[in-house]
């Protein structure tokens, strides 16, 4: 599975916020913002802080996208 934060970036646009505003409002490090920008995984703590700052649910800022490898996995 891959993580997509496209919903987060759209939400920031809708709220007329920049990444630096999110960083300050959520109280997260710039390296966490960079990881989000690159679609890398971040801790649940960071995601919760972002959700609190934006007053939203985790599904409003991210989604899991199946990859080709996932299609070939055997489910138990």
Backbone atoms as SQL, in Angstrom:
CREATE TABLE atoms (id INTEGER PRIMARY KEY, chain TEXT, resi INTEGER, resn TEXT, atom TEXT, x REAL, y REAL, z REAL);
INSERT INTO atoms VALUES
  (1, 'A', 1, 'UNK', 'N', 0.837, -1.183, 0.000),
  (2, 'A', 1, 'UNK', 'CA', 0.000, 0.000, 0.000),
  (3, 'A', 1, 'UNK', 'C', 0.884, 1.250, 0.000),
  (4, 'A', 2, 'UNK', 'N', 0.414, 2.240, -0.697),
  (5, 'A', 2, 'UNK', 'CA', 1.074, 3.541, -0.688),
  (6, 'A', 2, 'UNK', 'C', 0.171, 4.527, 0.041),
  (7, 'A', 3, 'UNK', 'N', 0.791, 5.541, 0.610),
  (8, 'A', 3, 'UNK', 'CA', 0.043, 6.571, 1.314),
  (9, 'A', 3, 'UNK', 'C', -0.048, 7.800, 0.419),
  (10, 'A', 4, 'UNK', 'N', -1.244, 8.362, 0.314),
  (11, 'A', 4, 'UNK', 'CA', -1.425, 9.594, -0.454),
  (12, 'A', 4, 'UNK', 'C', -1.980, 10.672, 0.472),
  (13, 'A', 5, 'UNK', 'N', -1.354, 11.829, 0.421),
  (14, 'A', 5, 'UNK', 'CA', -1.799, 12.969, 1.227),
  (15, 'A', 5, 'UNK', 'C', -2.416, 14.053, 0.338),
  (16, 'A', 6, 'UNK', 'N', -2.875, 13.681, -0.852),
  (17, 'A', 6, 'UNK', 'CA', -3.488, 14.661, -1.760),
  (18, 'A', 6, 'UNK', 'C', -4.672, 15.358, -1.106),
  (19, 'A', 7, 'UNK', 'N', -5.423, 14.609, -0.302),
  (20, 'A', 7, 'UNK', 'CA', -6.575, 15.204, 0.387),
  (21, 'A', 7, 'UNK', 'C', -6.122, 16.311, 1.338),
  (22, 'A', 8, 'UNK', 'N', -4.970, 16.119, 1.982),
  (23, 'A', 8, 'UNK', 'CA', -4.435, 17.137, 2.890),
  (24, 'A', 8, 'UNK', 'C', -4.126, 18.420, 2.125),
  (25, 'A', 9, 'UNK', 'N', -3.468, 18.288, 0.989),
  (26, 'A', 9, 'UNK', 'CA', -3.066, 19.472, 0.224),
  (27, 'A', 9, 'UNK', 'C', -4.295, 20.205, -0.322),
  (28, 'A', 10, 'UNK', 'N', -5.320, 19.455, -0.720),
  (29, 'A', 10, 'UNK', 'CA', -6.555, 20.100, -1.183),
  (30, 'A', 10, 'UNK', 'C', -7.232, 20.829, -0.028),
  (31, 'A', 11, 'UNK', 'N', -7.220, 20.203, 1.154),
  (32, 'A', 11, 'UNK', 'CA', -7.820, 20.821, 2.333),
  (33, 'A', 11, 'UNK', 'C', -7.098, 22.125, 2.688),
  (34, 'A', 12, 'UNK', 'N', -5.770, 22.124, 2.584),
  (35, 'A', 12, 'UNK', 'CA', -5.005, 23.350, 2.856),
  (36, 'A', 12, 'UNK', 'C', -5.377, 24.448, 1.870),
  (37, 'A', 13, 'UNK', 'N', -5.548, 24.079, 0.600),
  (38, 'A', 13, 'UNK', 'CA', -5.954, 25.066, -0.408),
  (39, 'A', 13, 'UNK', 'C', -7.332, 25.619, -0.056),
  (40, 'A', 14, 'UNK', 'N', -8.244, 24.720, 0.295),
  (41, 'A', 14, 'UNK', 'CA', -9.604, 25.152, 0.648),
  (42, 'A', 14, 'UNK', 'C', -9.607, 26.094, 1.849),
  (43, 'A', 15, 'UNK', 'N', -8.674, 25.869, 2.783),
  (44, 'A', 15, 'UNK', 'CA', -8.591, 26.698, 3.987),
  (45, 'A', 15, 'UNK', 'C', -7.647, 27.884, 3.801),
  (46, 'A', 16, 'UNK', 'N', -7.120, 28.046, 2.584),
  (47, 'A', 16, 'UNK', 'CA', -6.183, 29.122, 2.257),
  (48, 'A', 16, 'UNK', 'C', -4.976, 29.113, 3.199),
  (49, 'A', 17, 'UNK', 'N', -4.427, 27.919, 3.393),
  (50, 'A', 17, 'UNK', 'CA', -3.256, 27.743, 4.256),
  (51, 'A', 17, 'UNK', 'C', -2.070, 27.268, 3.433),
  (52, 'A', 18, 'UNK', 'N', -0.887, 27.634, 3.886),
  (53, 'A', 18, 'UNK', 'CA', 0.346, 27.152, 3.280),
  (54, 'A', 18, 'UNK', 'C', 0.940, 26.075, 4.194),
  (55, 'A', 19, 'UNK', 'N', 1.923, 25.355, 3.673),
  (56, 'A', 19, 'UNK', 'CA', 2.560, 24.296, 4.466),
  (57, 'A', 19, 'UNK', 'C', 3.164, 24.855, 5.746),
  (58, 'A', 20, 'UNK', 'N', 3.738, 26.056, 5.669),
  (59, 'A', 20, 'UNK', 'CA', 4.336, 26.643, 6.871),
  (60, 'A', 20, 'UNK', 'C', 3.260, 26.966, 7.903),
  (61, 'A', 21, 'UNK', 'N', 2.047, 27.328, 7.434),
  (62, 'A', 21, 'UNK', 'CA', 0.938, 27.580, 8.356),
  (63, 'A', 21, 'UNK', 'C', 0.535, 26.289, 9.063),
  (64, 'A', 22, 'UNK', 'N', 0.481, 25.201, 8.296),
  (65, 'A', 22, 'UNK', 'CA', 0.146, 23.895, 8.870),
  (66, 'A', 22, 'UNK', 'C', 1.188, 23.502, 9.919),
  (67, 'A', 23, 'UNK', 'N', 2.436, 23.691, 9.587),
  (68, 'A', 23, 'UNK', 'CA', 3.515, 23.325, 10.505),
  (69, 'A', 23, 'UNK', 'C', 3.383, 24.080, 11.825),
  (70, 'A', 24, 'UNK', 'N', 3.123, 25.367, 11.748),
  (71, 'A', 24, 'UNK', 'CA', 2.994, 26.190, 12.953),
  (72, 'A', 24, 'UNK', 'C', 1.728, 25.843, 13.732),
  (73, 'A', 25, 'UNK', 'N', 0.620, 25.703, 13.033),
  (74, 'A', 25, 'UNK', 'CA', -0.676, 25.429, 13.670),
  (75, 'A', 25, 'UNK', 'C', -0.701, 24.060, 14.345),
  (76, 'A', 26, 'UNK', 'N', -0.115, 23.062, 13.675),
  (77, 'A', 26, 'UNK', 'CA', -0.138, 21.691, 14.197),
  (78, 'A', 26, 'UNK', 'C', 0.994, 21.438, 15.195),
  (79, 'A', 27, 'UNK', 'N', 1.999, 22.293, 15.191),
  (80, 'A', 27, 'UNK', 'CA', 3.134, 22.085, 16.088),
  (81, 'A', 27, 'UNK', 'C', 3.969, 20.877, 15.702),
  (82, 'A', 28, 'UNK', 'N', 4.146, 20.705, 14.390),
  (83, 'A', 28, 'UNK', 'CA', 4.955, 19.582, 13.905),
  (84, 'A', 28, 'UNK', 'C', 6.247, 20.123, 13.299),
  (85, 'A', 29, 'UNK', 'N', 7.226, 19.251, 13.182),
  (86, 'A', 29, 'UNK', 'CA', 8.522, 19.674, 12.654),
  (87, 'A', 29, 'UNK', 'C', 8.459, 19.854, 11.143),
  (88, 'A', 30, 'UNK', 'N', 9.420, 20.631, 10.631),
  (89, 'A', 30, 'UNK', 'CA', 9.464, 20.837, 9.191),
  (90, 'A', 30, 'UNK', 'C', 9.789, 19.530, 8.481),
  (91, 'A', 31, 'UNK', 'N', 10.548, 18.649, 9.129),
  (92, 'A', 31, 'UNK', 'CA', 10.865, 17.358, 8.506),
  (93, 'A', 31, 'UNK', 'C', 9.601, 16.513, 8.336),
  (94, 'A', 32, 'UNK', 'N', 8.650, 16.641, 9.253),
  (95, 'A', 32, 'UNK', 'CA', 7.374, 15.924, 9.105),
  (96, 'A', 32, 'UNK', 'C', 6.591, 16.470, 7.915),
  (97, 'A', 33, 'UNK', 'N', 6.598, 17.783, 7.746),
  (98, 'A', 33, 'UNK', 'CA', 5.920, 18.397, 6.601),
  (99, 'A', 33, 'UNK', 'C', 6.574, 17.924, 5.309),
  (100, 'A', 34, 'UNK', 'N', 7.895, 17.834, 5.309),
  (101, 'A', 34, 'UNK', 'CA', 8.629, 17.362, 4.131),
  (102, 'A', 34, 'UNK', 'C', 8.249, 15.923, 3.809),
  (103, 'A', 35, 'UNK', 'N', 8.168, 15.072, 4.830),
  (104, 'A', 35, 'UNK', 'CA', 7.766, 13.679, 4.610),
  (105, 'A', 35, 'UNK', 'C', 6.360, 13.607, 4.030),
  (106, 'A', 36, 'UNK', 'N', 5.452, 14.419, 4.560),
  (107, 'A', 36, 'UNK', 'CA', 4.087, 14.457, 4.027),
  (108, 'A', 36, 'UNK', 'C', 4.107, 14.881, 2.562),
  (109, 'A', 37, 'UNK', 'N', 4.933, 15.870, 2.245),
  (110, 'A', 37, 'UNK', 'CA', 5.031, 16.371, 0.872),
  (111, 'A', 37, 'UNK', 'C', 5.523, 15.304, -0.093),
  (112, 'A', 38, 'UNK', 'N', 6.399, 14.433, 0.393),
  (113, 'A', 38, 'UNK', 'CA', 6.978, 13.385, -0.448),
  (114, 'A', 38, 'UNK', 'C', 6.134, 12.106, -0.443),
  (115, 'A', 39, 'UNK', 'N', 5.027, 12.115, 0.312),
  (116, 'A', 39, 'UNK', 'CA', 4.175, 10.926, 0.378),
  (117, 'A', 39, 'UNK', 'C', 4.789, 9.814, 1.206),
  (118, 'A', 40, 'UNK', 'N', 5.674, 10.181, 2.125),
  (119, 'A', 40, 'UNK', 'CA', 6.301, 9.192, 2.999),
  (120, 'A', 40, 'UNK', 'C', 5.456, 9.006, 4.259),
  (121, 'A', 41, 'UNK', 'N', 5.702, 7.914, 4.958),
  (122, 'A', 41, 'UNK', 'CA', 4.935, 7.667, 6.171),
  (123, 'A', 41, 'UNK', 'C', 5.427, 8.561, 7.308),
  (124, 'A', 42, 'UNK', 'N', 4.501, 8.962, 8.143),
  (125, 'A', 42, 'UNK', 'CA', 4.809, 9.735, 9.345),
  (126, 'A', 42, 'UNK', 'C', 4.119, 9.042, 10.516),
  (127, 'A', 43, 'UNK', 'N', 4.457, 9.435, 11.714),
  (128, 'A', 43, 'UNK', 'CA', 3.881, 8.790, 12.890),
  (129, 'A', 43, 'UNK', 'C', 2.403, 9.151, 13.048),
  (130, 'A', 44, 'UNK', 'N', 1.698, 8.302, 13.757),
  (131, 'A', 44, 'UNK', 'CA', 0.291, 8.559, 14.043),
  (132, 'A', 44, 'UNK', 'C', 0.155, 9.847, 14.842),
  (133, 'A', 45, 'UNK', 'N', 1.136, 10.124, 15.692),
  (134, 'A', 45, 'UNK', 'CA', 1.124, 11.357, 16.482),
  (135, 'A', 45, 'UNK', 'C', 1.075, 12.592, 15.582),
  (136, 'A', 46, 'UNK', 'N', 1.871, 12.587, 14.518),
  (137, 'A', 46, 'UNK', 'CA', 1.887, 13.709, 13.573),
  (138, 'A', 46, 'UNK', 'C', 0.527, 13.833, 12.894),
  (139, 'A', 47, 'UNK', 'N', -0.038, 12.710, 12.453),
  (140, 'A', 47, 'UNK', 'CA', -1.333, 12.741, 11.778),
  (141, 'A', 47, 'UNK', 'C', -2.426, 13.271, 12.704),
  (142, 'A', 48, 'UNK', 'N', -2.380, 12.883, 13.971),
  (143, 'A', 48, 'UNK', 'CA', -3.371, 13.359, 14.946),
  (144, 'A', 48, 'UNK', 'C', -3.235, 14.870, 15.145),
  (145, 'A', 49, 'UNK', 'N', -1.993, 15.359, 15.239),
  (146, 'A', 49, 'UNK', 'CA', -1.776, 16.804, 15.397),
  (147, 'A', 49, 'UNK', 'C', -2.313, 17.574, 14.204),
  (148, 'A', 50, 'UNK', 'N', -2.108, 17.037, 13.011),
  (149, 'A', 50, 'UNK', 'CA', -2.607, 17.687, 11.801),
  (150, 'A', 50, 'UNK', 'C', -4.132, 17.710, 11.821),
  (151, 'A', 51, 'UNK', 'N', -4.742, 16.588, 12.188),
  (152, 'A', 51, 'UNK', 'CA', -6.207, 16.511, 12.251),
  (153, 'A', 51, 'UNK', 'C', -6.769, 17.496, 13.273),
  (154, 'A', 52, 'UNK', 'N', -6.124, 17.601, 14.419),
  (155, 'A', 52, 'UNK', 'CA', -6.585, 18.553, 15.439),
  (156, 'A', 52, 'UNK', 'C', -6.472, 19.979, 14.935),
  (157, 'A', 53, 'UNK', 'N', -5.359, 20.296, 14.271),
  (158, 'A', 53, 'UNK', 'CA', -5.144, 21.653, 13.776),
  (159, 'A', 53, 'UNK', 'C', -6.158, 22.028, 12.700),
  (160, 'A', 54, 'UNK', 'N', -6.546, 21.053, 11.885),
  (161, 'A', 54, 'UNK', 'CA', -7.467, 21.319, 10.780),
  (162, 'A', 54, 'UNK', 'C', -8.912, 20.968, 11.138),
  (163, 'A', 55, 'UNK', 'N', -9.111, 20.449, 12.357),
  (164, 'A', 55, 'UNK', 'CA', -10.446, 20.069, 12.818),
  (165, 'A', 55, 'UNK', 'C', -11.106, 19.102, 11.828),
  (166, 'A', 56, 'UNK', 'N', -10.392, 18.001, 11.560),
  (167, 'A', 56, 'UNK', 'CA', -10.894, 17.028, 10.591),
  (168, 'A', 56, 'UNK', 'C', -10.568, 15.610, 11.053),
  (169, 'A', 57, 'UNK', 'N', -11.017, 14.643, 10.291),
  (170, 'A', 57, 'UNK', 'CA', -10.768, 13.229, 10.565),
  (171, 'A', 57, 'UNK', 'C', -9.575, 12.769, 9.729),
  (172, 'A', 58, 'UNK', 'N', -8.951, 11.683, 10.137),
  (173, 'A', 58, 'UNK', 'CA', -7.760, 11.198, 9.428),
  (174, 'A', 58, 'UNK', 'C', -8.056, 10.860, 7.969),
  (175, 'A', 59, 'UNK', 'N', -9.268, 10.386, 7.689),
  (176, 'A', 59, 'UNK', 'CA', -9.651, 10.079, 6.312),
  (177, 'A', 59, 'UNK', 'C', -9.804, 11.313, 5.445),
  (178, 'A', 60, 'UNK', 'N', -9.856, 12.487, 6.082),
  (179, 'A', 60, 'UNK', 'CA', -9.960, 13.737, 5.337),
  (180, 'A', 60, 'UNK', 'C', -8.607, 14.233, 4.840),
  (181, 'A', 61, 'UNK', 'N', -7.518, 13.656, 5.358),
  (182, 'A', 61, 'UNK', 'CA', -6.189, 14.140, 4.974),
  (183, 'A', 61, 'UNK', 'C', -5.329, 13.101, 4.264),
  (184, 'A', 62, 'UNK', 'N', -5.724, 11.837, 4.329),
  (185, 'A', 62, 'UNK', 'CA', -4.899, 10.800, 3.699),
  (186, 'A', 62, 'UNK', 'C', -5.746, 9.645, 3.216),
  (187, 'A', 63, 'UNK', 'N', -5.156, 8.842, 2.340),
  (188, 'A', 63, 'UNK', 'CA', -5.797, 7.600, 1.922),
  (189, 'A', 63, 'UNK', 'C', -4.715, 6.597, 1.564),
  (190, 'A', 64, 'UNK', 'N', -5.071, 5.320, 1.669),
  (191, 'A', 64, 'UNK', 'CA', -4.161, 4.249, 1.290),
  (192, 'A', 64, 'UNK', 'C', -4.511, 3.793, -0.109),
  (193, 'A', 65, 'UNK', 'N', -3.504, 3.689, -0.950),
  (194, 'A', 65, 'UNK', 'CA', -3.711, 3.305, -2.336),
  (195, 'A', 65, 'UNK', 'C', -3.029, 1.955, -2.583),
  (196, 'A', 66, 'UNK', 'N', -3.801, 0.959, -3.022),
  (197, 'A', 66, 'UNK', 'CA', -3.206, -0.356, -3.301),
  (198, 'A', 66, 'UNK', 'C', -2.180, -0.261, -4.432),
  (199, 'A', 67, 'UNK', 'N', -1.121, -1.041, -4.312),
  (200, 'A', 67, 'UNK', 'CA', -0.104, -1.086, -5.354),
  (201, 'A', 67, 'UNK', 'C', -0.227, -2.408, -6.100),
  (202, 'A', 68, 'UNK', 'N', 0.545, -2.556, -7.167),
  (203, 'A', 68, 'UNK', 'CA', 0.513, -3.794, -7.957),
  (204, 'A', 68, 'UNK', 'C', 0.915, -4.980, -7.098),
  (205, 'A', 69, 'UNK', 'N', 1.862, -4.768, -6.175),
  (206, 'A', 69, 'UNK', 'CA', 2.287, -5.860, -5.306),
  (207, 'A', 69, 'UNK', 'C', 1.150, -6.345, -4.418),
  (208, 'A', 70, 'UNK', 'N', 0.284, -5.399, -3.998),
  (209, 'A', 70, 'UNK', 'CA', -0.837, -5.757, -3.138),
  (210, 'A', 70, 'UNK', 'C', -1.805, -6.703, -3.848),
  (211, 'A', 71, 'UNK', 'N', -1.957, -6.527, -5.130),
  (212, 'A', 71, 'UNK', 'CA', -2.884, -7.358, -5.900),
  (213, 'A', 71, 'UNK', 'C', -2.414, -8.809, -5.940),
  (214, 'A', 72, 'UNK', 'N', -1.112, -9.015, -5.853),
  (215, 'A', 72, 'UNK', 'CA', -0.568, -10.363, -5.914),
  (216, 'A', 72, 'UNK', 'C', -0.448, -11.058, -4.568),
  (217, 'A', 73, 'UNK', 'N', -0.740, -10.334, -3.481),
  (218, 'A', 73, 'UNK', 'CA', -0.606, -10.918, -2.150),
  (219, 'A', 73, 'UNK', 'C', -1.701, -11.942, -1.890),
  (220, 'A', 74, 'UNK', 'N', -1.340, -12.965, -1.145),
  (221, 'A', 74, 'UNK', 'CA', -2.305, -13.987, -0.758),
  (222, 'A', 74, 'UNK', 'C', -2.923, -13.570, 0.563),
  (223, 'A', 75, 'UNK', 'N', -4.244, -13.512, 0.607),
  (224, 'A', 75, 'UNK', 'CA', -4.952, -13.163, 1.834),
  (225, 'A', 75, 'UNK', 'C', -5.196, -14.417, 2.658),
  (226, 'A', 76, 'UNK', 'N', -4.944, -14.342, 3.936),
  (227, 'A', 76, 'UNK', 'CA', -5.169, -15.491, 4.819),
  (228, 'A', 76, 'UNK', 'C', -6.453, -15.364, 5.562);
